[in-house]
Amino acid sequence: MRDDDDHEPTSQLNGNANANGNAHHGDEDPADDDLDDLAPAGESTAEQRRARERQLRAHYRSLGQSVQESRDNINETTVDSLGKQVERANKLFRNVTAPSEAVLDSRVLMAASDAGALKARQLKLDADAFDTDQFLVKLAHFMGGSVMTLNQKNKGKGRSQTQDDDKAATERAGRTLRWGRVGRVLASESRRAVVMDLMLGPLALEVKEKKARTQRARQKVDESQRVRPEELRAEDVEKDRQATDRMISEIARILDAYGGEGIPYLSFVLNPHSFAQSVENIFYFSFLVRDGRACIEEEINEDSKHFGEIICYSCEAPDGNTDAEGSKSQFVFELTQELWKDAIEVFDVQTSAIPHRAKFQEQTNAKWR
């Protein structure tokens, strides 16, 4: 920071600058040199002002070089030297009258601030450093030992004599050092009894024997017992189609037996013993409706015993002309197991109008599936 004290500003600078503009300075501060040979700033001539400005710039360049050297050799730079450089810059600033000198002053202060920041970081890092040699010297003093260096002991002695003396000195030092004194000091820092450490690993190590690998004979698979996926052939498809046509014709024949009065639809298609066959009956019956061989409608005849119910009955299939003139409508009938059970209970379906069919079984590779 710039000093703001009320010292009287110096009006003149020392003119110890060489021809190249470099200031010569030793331990004394160039800003405090006697400049009585120059006139004051207010009374000086133009030539004297230019000379004073040249001298001021020379001092600033010299100070900037000094600050840069301090920054480069930050390990050898002290905090006091950095403070003196800032004080020197403050004294030079009192004589600044032109912008060029002010620019030089700002550069010097920036370089000094960078050097101060580096020094502060260095002091922070060195604060936690531990000097082992210094610790050993102080520890030897504390135990009443000697701190004479090895070079001092060996001075003026031969090599063999030096080795013998070192061995004897080491033995004497081990006997004379008061280790008990250190033990009493360190014992006060430990107030806990020594605990047992945890053991790492088992008490006894058992070596596991490696079992010899035995070659097992591969079991042969009986091809007759192997289950293969069923192959779908063209004759199988034709067989299924014929079975469907045969079932549709059977349902049409049963519906014809009820005549024109018809039968309630759910009583006709529901099988009280099998939910799956009830779904199949609805599927087969839909083909009759598609071909015009069966009708589904609400009974509106009040004299009929099925008045108000949905009935189905057989009818004659239309010819080509009639089929082209008529309109077609479709709907999806959803049947769940809950609805199937409720319908059986409501319509009191005891037996199936469409006979119950035996479960389909197919024999494959001498195994029923």
N, C-alpha and C positions, 0 to 999 in steps of 0.2 A: 504494500500500500504506500501511497505517496505521503510524505510527512507534511503536516499542515501547521507546524509550529510557527511562531512569530519572529524567527531569526531575521536579521537584516540581510537582504540579498546582496551578494557580492556583485559589483558592477564590472569587474575586470577579471580576466583569466590569465593564467601563466602562459607565456609565449614560448615554451620549450618544445616546440614542434619542429621537426626537421623539414627538409625540402619536400619530402614525399607526403607530408601531412600526418606522419605517425608520431604520436606523443610518447615522450620518454618519461617513465615514472618508475619509482622504486617503491619502498614501503610507505612513503608519505603520500597523501591524497593530492593528486594534481589539482583538484578543484579548490584546494585551500592555498595554493601557491600565491605569492605576492604578484599582483598584476598592476602595480601602481604606475608603471610606465605607460599604460593605456588610459585614455580619457574616459570618464563615465559615459554610459549609454546615451544620456540626454545631451551631452556637450561634445561628443566625439564627432570627428569628421567622417565623411563617407569612406575614406580609405581606412580609417581606424575601425569603423563598424565591420567592413569586410574582413579585416584581419582578425577581429574578435570572433566573427562567425566561423572563419576557417579553423581557428584554435578550438572553438567549441565542438565543431564536427570531428576534429581530430581526437579530442577527449572522448566523445561518444563512440567513435570507432574503436578506440583502445579499450574502452569499458566493455563494448559488445564482444570483442575478441576474448577478453578475460572471462566474461560470463559463459561464453561458448566453451572455453577450455575447462571451466569448472563443471559444466554439464557433461562434457565428454569423459572427464575423470571424476565421476561422481563418488567413487569409492574413497578417493583421497581428499575430497572437498568436505569442509566442515560447515556446520550451520552458521557459525560466526562469520566465516568468509562470505557466505551468501548475503548475510545481513549487511556487512560492510559495503558490498557492491550495490545493494539497494540504496543505502544512505548516500553513497557517492553519486548515484543517478539522481537522487533528490536534490543534491546541491547543484548539480549541473543544470537541472531543470529551471532553477531560479534565474538563469541567464538566457533562457530560450525566448527569442523574439520572432523567429521566422518559422513557417510551416515545415521546412526541410529538417530543422533541428528537432521539431516536435515528432516527426516521423521516426527519426533515429532514437529518440527517447522511448517511444512506444515499442520499438523492436527490442531495445535493451530490457524493458520491463517484461515483455513476453518471454524472452529467453530466460530471465531470472525466475519467473514464475514456473516455467517448465523444469528448470533445475531444482527449484524448491520442492515441486511435486515428486520428482524422482528421488530426492533425498528423503522425503517423508515416507515413501513406500519402502525405501531401503531400511530406514530406522524401524519401521513396523515389522519387517521380516527378520531383522537382526535381534528384535526384542526377545524372541523365544529361543534364540540360539544358546546352546549349552557348550561351554568351553571345558572339555575333558581335562586338559593339562592343568588349567587353573584349579579345577576341583581336586585333582590329586595332590597338588601342592598344598592347598589349604587343609586337606585331610591329613597329610603327613604332619603339618604343623600342629593340628589338633591332637594327634596321637603322640606328639613329642619326638618326632623323627627329624632327620636332617633333610634339607632340600638341596644339598650340593649336587650339582650336575655331574654326569658321568665324565664329561670332558675335563672338568676340574679335578676329579679324582685321578684320572689317568695321566695327567700332565707330568712329564718327566719320568715316566716309568716304561719299562719294557713290556713287550706283548705278553709273555708268559707270566711275568709278575703282575700285570694288570688283570689277567684272568683269575689268578689266585686271589688277588685282593678283592675283586668283584664278588667272588663266591663267599669269601669271609665276611665282606660288608653286608651281603644279603642275609647271611645267617644272623649277624649281629642285629641288623635292622628288624628281622622277624622276632627276635627276642626282646628288643627294647621298645617296639611300638606298642602302645597301650590300646589294644583292641577292645578290652573290656569297657573302656570309656565310650567308644563308639557304640558298643552293644547296649549300654544303658540308655544312651540317647535315642537309639532307634527302637528300643523296647517300649518307650512311652508312646510311640506312634501306633503300636499294635495292641489292641485290647481284646482281641478275639483268640479263642483257643484254636489250635490247629485242627482242622477237620480231616476226615479220611476222604481221599479222592475216590471218585467212581472208577470202577474197573472197566476196562474196555476189552470185551471179549469173554468167552466162557472160561471156567476154571480148568476144565479138561477138554482137550481137543480130540474129538473122535473122527478118525479117518474112515470115510465111507468107502466100502469096497465097490468097485464097479462090477456090475453084473454082466456076464457074458451074454451077448445077444444070440438068441436062438433063431434059427431059420425055420419058419413055419411053412408047412406045405399049403399051397393055395387050394382052397376048396373049389371043387368043380361044381359049376352051376348046371342043374338039370334043365336042359332046354325045354323039356315038356312042362316044367313048372314056371317058366318065365312068362310073365304077363306082358302081352304086347298090346299096343293100341289097336282098336278095331279099325279095320280098313273099310272105307265106304266105297262100294262098287255101284256100277250103273244099275244092276239088277236089284240092289238093295233099295235104291231110290224109287225105282218102279214099283217095288213091293210095297213101300210105304205109301205111295200114291194110290195104289189099288186098295190098301187097307183103309185109307181115308175115304175114298169113294164108296167103299162097301159100308162104312159106318154111317155116312150121310144117307145112303139109300135105306139103311135100317131105321134111322130116326124118322125119315119121311114116311115109311110104312107104318111106324107106330103112331105118328101124328094123324095119318089118314084114318086110323081106327076110331078116333074120337069124333069123326064126322064134322058137320058144320057148327056144332055147339062149341067146339074147341075145349081148351083146358087152360087154367091159369099158367102163365109163362113160367114162374118160379117153381110151381109144382111139377112142371114137365121136365125142366132141365136140371133141377137139384137132385143130387144123390146124397141121402142122409148118412151114408156110410163112408163116403170118400169126397173130400174137398177137391182133390185133383181131378177126379172124374166129372165133378160138377163143372169145373172150368173147361174140360174137354167137351162136354155136352153143349156148352154155350158156343164154343168154337165151331163144332160141327153144325149146329143149328143156324149159325150165321151164313153158311153156304146156301142153305135152303132159302133164306130170305133174299140173298143176293140173286139167286136164280129165279125168284118169283114163285117158288113152290110152297112158301109159307108166309103167313101174315101175322103181324103183331099190332094189336089195337086195344083201346079201352072198350069194355062192354057197356053199351048204352041202353040195351034192352032191359027194361025194368022187370019183365017177366022171367028173365034168365036168372039162374041161381048164382051166376058169376057177375051180377050187376055191379059196376064200378071197379071191377078188377081188370088188370092187364092180362088179356088172353092171347093165345096163339092157336092158329088152325091152319089146315092145309088148303091150298087153292091151286088152280090150274096155272101152269107156267104160260106166260104170254108169248105170242109169236113175235116175229121180228118187227112188224109194223107197230104193234101195240107197245112193245118195249122201247121203240124209238120215240114215241109220242109221250110216254110217261116221264115223270120227274123222279129222281132218286134222292134219297136222304140217308145220311149215316149218323151213327152215334156210338159212343164208347161206353160199354157197360162194365163197371168196376165191381169186382166181387172179392171181398176180403173174408178171412175166416170168421171174423166177428159178425159180418153181415150174413154169411152163410149159416151160422148157428142161429141167428135171430130169425132168418126167413124160415128155417126148418121148424122153429117153435111157433111162429105166427101162423103159418099156413098148415101146421100140423102134418108135415110130410113124414109118413111112416115108411113108405116104400118108394122106390124110384120108378118113375114111369118108363125111363130108359133102363133096361136091365143092367145090373152091376156086372162089370167085366173083370175077369181074372187078371192078375198082375202079369205083365209081359216079362218073359224070361228068355234069355238067349244063351245057347250053349256054345262055349268057345274053348278049344283045346281041352276038351273033357272036363271043363270046370264051368259051373253055373255062375253067372255074374249078374 
